[in-house]
Amino acid sequence: MTVAVETGTWQLDPSASAVALRHRTMWGLVTVKGAFTAISGGGEVRPDGSATGTVTLDAASLDTKHAKRDKHLRSADFFDTDQHPEITFAVSGADRLEADGVRVTGRLTVRGVSRPQTFTARLASADAGGLTLEAEFTVDRGQFGMGWNQLGMMRGLTTVTARLRFTRTAA
């Protein structure tokens, strides 16, 4: 079933959205999970069906339920939130695929380093009042200057999951 998405301006609803990450650490024995508690964003769907927009995370809002670890993640070893308070994903295109798929292309910026990122999202719901996208993709933290890896205990990719609810603000 293909759902139509209305043209116009859309605003992220932070109360109905979530962005989380998980990464295996301690030589693959432990999975660290966290969620960003401050999310904002918006976008536009044009009459030709193309879409652009930005999602912004407050990097210091990452909560892993462990205060000491969260403090370390905010330090220069990882997100360096004093110098780089925001993580952004600038969407340059969103192409509808078969069924409920959406190919999202854009640039992910972390610690002031911007890299192209493409992933497939799922249009979980869409109606006149709003739409919800769900996505899961991986990121190589080393490409963003986060190479801290004491005793080789952090290997592999970080998985990002997002459920983003947008409400239509104008046609």
NUBARO-634698 format. One line per field, with one value per atom (N, C-alpha, C): residue in one letter; x, y, z. Coordinates in nm, 4 decimals. Atoms other than C-alpha are relative to their C-alpha. Layout:
// NUBARO-634698
rest	(A  ...)
east	(X  ...)
north	(Y  ...)
up	(Z  ...)
END
This chain:
// NUBARO-634698
rest	(M  M  M  T  T  T  V  V  V  A  A  A  V  V  V  E  E  E  T  T  T  G  G  G  T  T  T  W  W  W  Q  Q  Q  L  L  L  D  D  D  P  P  P  S  S  S  A  A  A  S  S  S  A  A  A  V  V  V  A  A  A  L  L  L  R  R  R  H  H  H  R  R  R  T  T  T  M  M  M  W  W  W  G  G  G  L  L  L  V  V  V  T  T  T  V  V  V  K  K  K  G  G  G  A  A  A  F  F  F  T  T  T  A  A  A  I  I  I  S  S  S  G  G  G  G  G  G  G  G  G  E  E  E  V  V  V  R  R  R  P  P  P  D  D  D  G  G  G  S  S  S  A  A  A  T  T  T  G  G  G  T  T  T  V  V  V  T  T  T  L  L  L  D  D  D  A  A  A  A  A  A  S  S  S  L  L  L  D  D  D  T  T  T  K  K  K  H  H  H  A  A  A  K  K  K  R  R  R  D  D  D  K  K  K  H  H  H  L  L  L  R  R  R  S  S  S  A  A  A  D  D  D  F  F  F  F  F  F  D  D  D  T  T  T  D  D  D  Q  Q  Q  H  H  H  P  P  P  E  E  E  I  I  I  T  T  T  F  F  F  A  A  A  V  V  V  S  S  S  G  G  G  A  A  A  D  D  D  R  R  R  L  L  L  E  E  E  A  A  A  D  D  D  G  G  G  V  V  V  R  R  R  V  V  V  T  T  T  G  G  G  R  R  R  L  L  L  T  T  T  V  V  V  R  R  R  G  G  G  V  V  V  S  S  S  R  R  R  P  P  P  Q  Q  Q  T  T  T  F  F  F  T  T  T  A  A  A  R  R  R  L  L  L  A  A  A  S  S  S  A  A  A  D  D  D  A  A  A  G  G  G  G  G  G  L  L  L  T  T  T  L  L  L  E  E  E  A  A  A  E  E  E  F  F  F  T  T  T  V  V  V  D  D  D  R  R  R  G  G  G  Q  Q  Q  F  F  F  G  G  G  M  M  M  G  G  G  W  W  W  N  N  N  Q  Q  Q  L  L  L  G  G  G  M  M  M  M  M  M  R  R  R  G  G  G  L  L  L  T  T  T  T  T  T  V  V  V  T  T  T  A  A  A  R  R  R  L  L  L  R  R  R  F  F  F  T  T  T  R  R  R  T  T  T  A  A  A  A  A  A)
east	(0.0838  0.0000  0.0889  -0.0752  0.1429  -0.0852  0.0706  0.0441  0.0490  -0.0370  0.0370  0.0464  -0.0494  0.2352  -0.0308  0.0419  0.0963  0.1198  -0.1035  0.3089  -0.0118  0.0023  0.4030  0.1141  -0.1019  0.6065  -0.0381  0.0212  0.6466  0.0934  -0.0782  0.7698  0.0124  -0.0210  0.9225  -0.0733  0.0657  0.7146  0.0920  -0.0970  0.9805  -0.0642  0.0648  0.7284  -0.0412  0.0390  0.6395  0.1145  -0.1167  0.9926  0.1075  -0.1102  1.2972  0.1177  -0.1222  1.6574  0.0886  -0.0803  1.8683  0.1194  -0.1142  2.1989  0.0381  -0.0548  2.3632  0.1343  -0.1348  2.7225  0.0516  -0.0579  2.8919  0.1370  -0.1258  3.1791  0.0484  -0.0604  3.3927  0.0253  -0.0379  3.5228  -0.1212  0.1209  3.1691  -0.0891  0.0762  3.0382  -0.1174  0.1020  2.8253  -0.0517  0.0579  2.5848  -0.0413  0.0368  2.5671  -0.1120  0.1142  2.2327  -0.0219  0.0310  2.1383  -0.1003  0.0972  1.8783  0.0257  -0.0105  1.8915  -0.1347  0.1248  1.6351  -0.0416  0.0337  1.6453  0.0176  0.0032  1.5462  -0.0843  0.0807  1.4250  0.0189  -0.0163  1.3755  -0.1243  0.1108  1.1558  0.0410  -0.0302  1.1307  -0.1117  0.0977  0.9408  -0.0165  0.0320  0.7685  -0.0505  0.0321  0.7557  -0.1060  0.1039  0.4811  0.0483  -0.0510  0.7109  0.0287  -0.0209  0.7328  0.1360  -0.1319  1.0920  -0.0112  0.0040  1.1716  0.1390  -0.1233  1.4374  -0.0319  0.0235  1.4856  0.1227  -0.1098  1.7027  -0.0540  0.0263  1.6961  0.1227  -0.1094  1.9061  -0.0140  -0.0052  2.0085  0.0900  -0.0874  2.1463  0.0941  -0.0958  2.4634  0.0123  -0.0125  2.4778  -0.1225  0.1217  2.1261  0.0035  -0.0098  2.2480  -0.0040  0.0193  2.1316  0.0131  -0.0205  2.2706  -0.0364  0.0389  2.1380  0.1209  -0.1222  2.4970  0.0747  -0.0496  2.6109  0.1482  -0.1441  2.9868  0.0280  -0.0175  2.9661  -0.0512  0.0555  2.7435  0.0960  -0.0978  2.9999  0.1175  -0.1098  3.2748  -0.0422  0.0481  3.0612  -0.0090  0.0051  3.0256  0.1405  -0.1374  3.4064  0.0595  -0.0712  3.6590  0.0330  -0.0237  3.7113  -0.1101  0.1141  3.3683  -0.0671  0.0780  3.1082  0.0544  -0.0593  3.3062  -0.1090  0.1192  2.9794  0.0277  -0.0327  3.1491  0.0331  -0.0374  3.2893  -0.1035  0.0944  3.0191  -0.1315  0.1202  2.6842  -0.1105  0.1074  2.4708  0.0491  -0.0160  2.4506  -0.1137  0.1061  2.2631  0.0001  0.0159  2.1294  -0.0790  0.0623  2.0546  -0.0442  0.0576  1.8236  0.0029  -0.0012  1.8908  -0.0997  0.0983  1.6460  -0.0657  0.0751  1.3808  -0.0849  0.0666  1.2676  -0.0856  0.0900  0.9658  0.0428  -0.0278  1.0368  -0.1312  0.1208  0.7907  -0.0544  0.0713  0.5348  0.0233  -0.0142  0.6282  0.1452  -0.1415  1.0019  0.0295  -0.0464  1.1775  0.1524  -0.1456  1.5406  0.0347  -0.0353  1.6807  0.1482  -0.1394  1.9999  0.0253  -0.0338  2.1805  0.1403  -0.1311  2.4757  -0.0169  -0.0039  2.5366  0.1214  -0.1089  2.7452  0.0104  -0.0303  2.9031  0.1384  -0.1292  3.1859  0.0553  -0.0437  3.1976  0.0452  -0.0375  3.2722  -0.1280  0.1194  3.0167  0.0306  -0.0174  2.9790  -0.1338  0.1243  2.7245  -0.0557  0.0655  2.4728  -0.1274  0.1219  2.2042  -0.0526  0.0611  1.9605  -0.1440  0.1399  1.6167  -0.0825  0.0933  1.3407  -0.1322  0.1341  0.9898  -0.1006  0.1084  0.6889  -0.1030  0.0841  0.5095  -0.1453  0.1363  0.2071  0.0047  0.0118  0.0901  -0.1480  0.1352  -0.2297  0.0077  0.0000  -0.3344  0.0711  -0.0573  -0.2074  0.1442  -0.1369  0.1246  0.0513  -0.0624  0.3674  0.1090  -0.1015  0.5992  0.0941  -0.1048  0.9267  0.0760  -0.0828  1.1203  0.1215  -0.1219  1.4805  0.0998  -0.1143  1.7816  0.1162  -0.1185  2.1310  0.1235  -0.1243  2.4938  0.0921  -0.0951  2.7660  0.1348  -0.1363  3.1427  0.0468  -0.0327  3.2260  0.1400  -0.1358  3.5918  0.0016  0.0071  3.4878  -0.0357  0.0384  3.3710  0.0961  -0.1015  3.6890  -0.0188  0.0199  3.5712  0.0760  -0.0841  3.8624  0.0395  -0.0367  3.8913  -0.0384  0.0225  3.9268  0.0986  -0.0918  4.1024  0.0056  -0.0264  4.2547  -0.0748  0.0679  4.0737  -0.1382  0.1277  3.7434  -0.1207  0.1125  3.5259  0.0289  -0.0190  3.5022  -0.1342  0.1218  3.2518  -0.0741  0.0821  2.9771  -0.1012  0.1056  2.7280  -0.1312  0.1313  2.3629  -0.0870  0.0901  2.1258  -0.1409  0.1408  1.7490  -0.0761  0.0779  1.4995  -0.1458  0.1441  1.1245  -0.0331  0.0186  1.0426  -0.1424  0.1375  0.6927  0.0008  0.0083  0.6321  -0.1468  0.1357  0.3193  0.0045  0.0063  0.2132  -0.0358  0.0247  0.2337  -0.0548  0.0508  0.1545  0.0048  0.0043  0.0647  0.0994)
north	(-0.1173  0.0000  0.1244  -0.1242  0.3377  0.1109  -0.1079  0.6307  0.1318  -0.1315  0.9831  0.0890  -0.0968  1.2474  0.1382  -0.1337  1.5985  0.0919  -0.1013  1.8801  0.1049  -0.1080  2.1642  -0.0080  -0.0091  2.2447  -0.0918  0.0974  1.9860  0.0324  -0.0265  2.0270  -0.1288  0.1184  1.7514  0.0173  0.0015  1.6645  -0.0741  0.0669  1.5967  -0.0928  0.0847  1.4475  -0.1355  0.1257  1.1750  -0.0598  0.0447  1.1201  -0.0527  0.0542  0.9287  -0.0331  0.0403  0.8871  -0.0662  0.0767  0.6229  -0.0615  0.0710  0.4463  -0.1171  0.1130  0.1243  -0.0379  0.0369  0.0091  -0.1098  0.1089  -0.3103  0.0442  -0.0389  -0.2501  -0.1144  0.1038  -0.4445  -0.1266  0.1074  -0.6563  -0.0774  0.0613  -0.7243  -0.0662  0.0676  -0.8482  0.0810  -0.0888  -0.5468  0.0923  -0.0961  -0.3392  0.1234  -0.1277  0.0251  0.0596  -0.0609  0.1872  0.1383  -0.1346  0.5526  0.0653  -0.0750  0.7989  0.1489  -0.1453  1.1665  0.0544  -0.0495  1.3554  0.1351  -0.1286  1.6838  -0.0103  0.0183  1.6567  0.1134  -0.0994  1.9213  -0.0216  0.0108  1.9532  0.0376  -0.0311  2.0168  -0.0219  0.0203  1.9909  0.0462  -0.0403  2.0506  -0.1122  0.0901  1.8197  0.0895  -0.0860  1.9896  -0.0648  0.0552  1.9493  -0.1153  0.1099  1.7214  -0.1261  0.1163  1.4834  -0.0037  -0.0021  1.5696  0.0588  -0.0474  1.6431  0.0408  -0.0447  1.8309  0.0299  -0.0331  1.9041  -0.0245  0.0193  1.8833  -0.0554  0.0485  1.6857  0.0348  -0.0437  1.8258  -0.0650  0.0594  1.6478  0.0848  -0.0624  1.8167  -0.1108  0.1079  1.6064  -0.0287  0.0189  1.6624  -0.0663  0.0616  1.5191  -0.1530  0.1460  1.1617  -0.0560  0.0598  0.9561  -0.1515  0.1452  0.6042  -0.0614  0.0437  0.5796  -0.0311  0.0180  0.5916  0.1333  -0.1386  0.9411  0.0116  -0.0078  0.8718  -0.0240  0.0281  0.7209  0.1171  -0.1125  1.0070  0.1184  -0.1087  1.2597  -0.0260  0.0356  1.0719  0.0165  -0.0140  1.0639  0.1466  -0.1442  1.4447  0.0600  -0.0511  1.4854  -0.0013  -0.0051  1.5435  -0.1392  0.1369  1.1622  -0.0459  0.0422  1.1304  0.1199  -0.1030  1.3986  0.1415  -0.1330  1.6983  0.1070  -0.0857  1.8758  0.1464  -0.1410  2.1945  0.0714  -0.0573  2.2552  -0.0257  0.0427  2.0760  -0.0430  0.0324  2.0972  -0.0718  0.0600  1.9691  -0.1083  0.1013  1.6626  0.0270  -0.0286  1.7290  -0.1021  0.0759  1.5284  0.0893  -0.0866  1.7513  -0.0861  0.0823  1.5706  0.0787  -0.0622  1.6510  -0.0670  0.0692  1.3963  -0.1140  0.1125  1.1455  -0.0557  0.0601  0.9138  -0.1168  0.1100  0.6890  -0.1252  0.1305  0.3229  -0.0777  0.0819  0.0385  -0.0111  0.0162  -0.0118  0.1214  -0.1096  0.1981  0.0443  -0.0363  0.2453  0.1412  -0.1330  0.5813  -0.0014  -0.0112  0.6206  0.1429  -0.1317  0.9105  0.0231  -0.0376  1.0845  0.1355  -0.1270  1.3625  -0.0011  -0.0138  1.4671  -0.0029  0.0105  1.3638  0.0777  -0.0792  1.6118  -0.0276  0.0309  1.5030  0.0569  -0.0591  1.6908  0.0928  -0.0900  1.9362  -0.0702  0.0790  1.6548  -0.0436  0.0307  1.6099  -0.1096  0.1131  1.2859  -0.0329  0.0426  1.1649  -0.1242  0.1148  0.9178  -0.0292  0.0444  0.7194  -0.1216  0.1163  0.4772  -0.0120  0.0211  0.3295  0.0106  -0.0164  0.4428  -0.0658  0.0540  0.3069  0.1082  -0.0928  0.5350  -0.0773  0.0786  0.3939  0.0465  -0.0521  0.6241  0.1357  -0.1311  0.9234  0.0317  -0.0495  1.1245  0.1514  -0.1452  1.4872  0.0747  -0.0694  1.5785  -0.0319  0.0341  1.4008  -0.1240  0.1210  1.1345  -0.0453  0.0585  0.9010  -0.0842  0.0776  0.7678  -0.0796  0.0843  0.4807  -0.0439  0.0378  0.4016  -0.0612  0.0539  0.2036  -0.0053  0.0016  0.2513  -0.0009  0.0061  0.2172  0.1150  -0.1087  0.4779  -0.0470  0.0264  0.4377  0.1230  -0.1160  0.6682  0.0540  -0.0435  0.6816  0.1031  -0.0974  0.8774  0.1398  -0.1287  1.1552  0.0421  -0.0397  1.1793  -0.0586  0.0645  0.9505  -0.1318  0.1182  0.7110  -0.0591  0.0512  0.6615  -0.1466  0.1449  0.2871  -0.0627  0.0502  0.2041  -0.1527  0.1442  -0.1448  -0.0750  0.0649  -0.2152  -0.0524  0.0575  -0.2706  0.0476  -0.0484  -0.0709  -0.0234  0.0328  -0.2198  0.0069  0.0092  -0.2141  0.1312  -0.1147  0.0195  0.0313  -0.0424  0.2180  -0.0047  0.0076  0.1485  0.1139  -0.1107  0.4457  -0.0434  0.0244  0.3985  0.1307  -0.1238  0.6770  -0.0277  -0.0058  0.7179  0.1480  -0.1449  1.0664  0.0303  -0.0402  1.2141  0.1464  -0.1354  1.5210  0.0388  -0.0509  1.7363  0.1104  -0.0951  1.9487  0.1377  -0.1338  2.3207  0.0949  -0.0879  2.4775  -0.0722  0.0597  2.3837  0.0680)
up	(0.0000  0.0000  0.0000  0.0053  -0.0990  0.0597  -0.0674  0.1219  -0.0577  0.0521  -0.0195  0.1143  -0.0974  0.1665  -0.0548  0.0413  0.1509  -0.0196  0.0195  0.0111  0.1097  -0.0976  0.2413  0.0982  -0.1043  0.5490  0.1153  -0.1071  0.8240  0.1166  -0.1207  1.1835  0.0807  -0.0834  1.3966  0.1325  -0.1310  1.7028  0.0969  -0.0877  1.9701  0.1029  -0.1008  2.2135  -0.0569  0.0642  1.9596  -0.0815  0.0765  1.8250  0.0946  -0.0796  1.9451  -0.0912  0.0691  1.8319  0.1051  -0.0951  2.0027  -0.0718  0.0574  1.9529  0.0889  -0.0762  2.0552  -0.0617  0.0436  2.0378  0.0918  -0.0797  2.1481  0.0504  -0.0626  2.3876  0.0894  -0.0849  2.6350  -0.0824  0.0926  2.3450  -0.0502  0.0542  2.2211  0.1031  -0.1042  2.5560  0.0538  -0.0558  2.6505  -0.1105  0.0928  2.4422  0.0789  -0.0613  2.5485  -0.0834  0.0671  2.4662  0.0584  -0.0457  2.4857  -0.0920  0.0788  2.3654  0.0168  -0.0045  2.2806  0.0471  -0.0574  2.4866  -0.0567  0.0611  2.2911  -0.1515  0.1449  1.9229  -0.0593  0.0712  1.6779  -0.1493  0.1436  1.3063  -0.0763  0.0883  1.0114  -0.1430  0.1409  0.6395  -0.0892  0.1007  0.3224  -0.1013  0.1112  0.0765  -0.1117  0.1138  -0.2626  -0.0884  0.0887  -0.5257  -0.0882  0.0832  -0.7310  0.0814  -0.0860  -0.4305  0.0667  -0.0640  -0.3402  0.1408  -0.1391  0.0233  0.0459  -0.0642  0.2174  0.1455  -0.1398  0.5839  0.0844  -0.0943  0.8914  0.1312  -0.1357  1.2152  0.0823  -0.0859  1.4995  0.1373  -0.1332  1.8187  0.0875  -0.0989  2.1286  0.0458  -0.0279  2.1627  0.1495  -0.1449  2.5405  0.0609  -0.0541  2.5780  -0.0057  0.0055  2.5157  0.1413  -0.1317  2.8138  -0.0115  -0.0007  2.8650  0.1354  -0.1351  3.2235  0.0879  -0.0785  3.3565  -0.0022  -0.0027  3.4654  -0.0345  0.0274  3.4555  -0.1489  0.1426  3.1058  -0.0833  0.0751  2.9844  0.0023  -0.0093  3.1096  -0.0942  0.0894  2.9208  -0.1464  0.1371  2.6041  -0.0427  0.0318  2.6242  -0.0155  0.0009  2.6532  -0.1411  0.1285  2.3730  -0.0542  0.0481  2.3546  -0.0956  0.0813  2.1938  -0.0678  0.0681  2.1093  0.0154  -0.0224  2.2455  -0.0036  0.0046  2.3262  0.0316  -0.0236  2.4496  -0.1308  0.1293  2.1000  -0.1096  0.1046  1.8986  0.0655  -0.0775  2.0807  -0.0778  0.0778  1.7921  -0.0954  0.1038  1.5730  -0.0977  0.0966  1.2496  -0.1136  0.1230  0.9623  -0.0946  0.0994  0.6619  -0.1177  0.1065  0.4193  -0.1307  0.1331  0.0559  -0.0927  0.0817  -0.0818  0.0751  -0.0564  0.0164  -0.1131  0.1152  -0.2621  0.0433  -0.0324  -0.2290  -0.0748  0.0584  -0.2914  -0.0034  -0.0005  -0.3292  0.1416  -0.1273  -0.0528  0.0892  -0.0958  0.2517  0.0174  -0.0099  0.1844  -0.0485  0.0391  0.1597  0.0045  0.0019  0.0505  0.0388  -0.0520  0.2531  -0.0257  0.0233  0.1416  0.0646  -0.0612  0.3180  0.0547  -0.0623  0.5293  0.1502  -0.1451  0.8879  0.0490  -0.0554  1.0876  0.1493  -0.1396  1.4164  0.0291  -0.0383  1.5931  -0.1091  0.1057  1.3018  -0.1267  0.1173  1.0547  -0.0700  0.0769  0.7783  -0.1018  0.0922  0.5810  -0.0660  0.0641  0.3241  0.0708  -0.0636  0.4635  -0.0780  0.0671  0.2832  0.0733  -0.0643  0.4410  -0.0470  0.0337  0.3863  0.1270  -0.1112  0.6193  -0.0388  0.0226  0.6572  0.0361  -0.0288  0.6307  0.0821  -0.0895  0.9346  -0.0034  0.0117  0.9013  -0.0686  0.0633  0.7020  -0.0168  0.0200  0.7066  -0.0150  0.0225  0.6597  0.1128  -0.1144  1.0073  0.0306  -0.0343  1.0235  -0.0696  0.0535  0.9154  0.0972  -0.0862  1.0998  -0.0838  0.0659  0.9625  0.1044  -0.0858  1.1201  -0.0795  0.0711  1.0338  0.0968  -0.0734  1.1475  -0.0979  0.0852  1.0070  0.0885  -0.0768  1.1108  -0.0389  0.0171  1.1516  0.0525  -0.0451  1.1762  0.0769  -0.0835  1.4692  -0.0292  0.0337  1.3599  -0.1120  0.1092  1.0478  0.0497  -0.0578  1.2811  0.1117  -0.0971  1.4891  0.1386  -0.1300  1.7697  0.0013  0.0073  1.7746  0.1344  -0.1321  2.1513  0.0091  -0.0040  2.2052  0.0976  -0.1017  2.5319  -0.0015  -0.0003  2.5212  -0.1104  0.1123  2.1936  0.0317  -0.0425  2.3721  -0.0793  0.0801  2.1291  -0.1473  0.1407  1.7825  -0.0708  0.0799  1.5015  -0.0137  0.0346  1.3969  0.1099  -0.0908  1.6022  -0.0772  0.0622  1.5233  0.0518  -0.0328  1.5158  -0.0375  0.0295  1.5393  0.0200  -0.0092  1.4813  -0.0310  0.0275  1.4997  0.0054  0.0116  1.3770  -0.0450  0.0295  1.3843  -0.0441  0.0542  1.1679  -0.0135  0.0187  1.1687  -0.1061  0.1101  0.8744  0.0559  -0.0517  0.9471  -0.1055  0.1064  0.6075  -0.1337  0.1340  0.2541  -0.0913)
END
